[in-house]
Amino acid sequence: MSRVSKGQRAYAGTVETDDVDEHREALRPWELTIRQLSTGKYRSRTEYVSFNGSLVYREQCNRRLLVRGATPGGYLVLGSPCAAETRMDWCGAEIHPGRLAFGRSSTEIDCVVPARSHHVVALVPEDLARTYLGEALASKLSASERRHLVCRPSVGKALVELVHRLVEEYLEQPELLTDQELCKAIENELMDILFQAVDTLEDRVGRVPMCRRRLVFLRAIEYADHLRRPIGIAELAAATGVSRRVLELAFQETLGVTPITYLRWSRMHGARAELAAADPDSVRVADIRARWGFSEPGRFAVEYGRLFGESPSATLRTCRKPLTIRLEDALRV
């Protein structure tokens, strides 16, 4: 479900969905793959406001997710959980109010989002950031490979409070977004938070090291996500060049599930995407199930229902309405 309100140079809107692939589409211009990692019916809600080319949003997801891909081209990304006790793994580090998620334009990222997550994100045009930060600091930031900004907890708190206020005010009163002076004032607030986040870049922010097990994990999921056939842990360990024990430890540390569980769920996501796109009058669940390497109909139906909260046949029969809005549409205003 989408709800959109437009101002002269701004948008305010809400996207709610019970489909993980629809959620992924709604998040464009992010280029992402999303894998559901906890069982049950999926639901997410994204509420956003765009102004003068920047965009902020808050997001709630009821299931644990593995998110991989790239940040939007032309934007710097800042993110924070809404509560100190709700933390997520962003590119190998735990994110909390004193450590903001950060991404340069078109930068590869990976993130483990906990169940019942509630977090905020800001997309800031690179050229706007350069204007506010100054050439030297902006160039230093753009050249950096870091994916995190260590800052005072008050900075993360300010980002969360700003996004909450904007969403709550402008979804209720979208006509305010036609006021250009107001949009400029909002922009100044966001840029001030960005400046505070990067002001101590040299003194307090060091490169976060990525241990060997994390590299093993990333190589393994990259290999597994291109497979339709079932494979064993021995083949996956051989493909990543490590022992079975190292591979299992890498998955447990990052996702809290075994490699075999992830492999099976990854193929289920592929089957779900194909079921959702298929014509129920010309395709059978059994055909798609077989193509994705599931040989036991009963077990497939049970595990599919546990993971996604509906049966494979229900997914096949559901007529998905096209999205009326994506985040990238708001950014084109």
Beta strands, then each sheet from edge to edge (+ up, - down):
strand 1: 2-6
strand 2: 10-17
strand 3: 31-36
strand 4: 44-51
strand 5: 54-61
strand 6: 65-70
strand 7: 75-81
strand 8: 88-90
strand 9: 93-95
strand 10: 99-103
strand 11: 108-113
strand 12: 117-125
strand 13: 148-150
sheet 1: 1+ 2- 4+ 5- 12+ 7- 10+ 13-
sheet 2: 3+ 6- 11+ 8- 9+
end
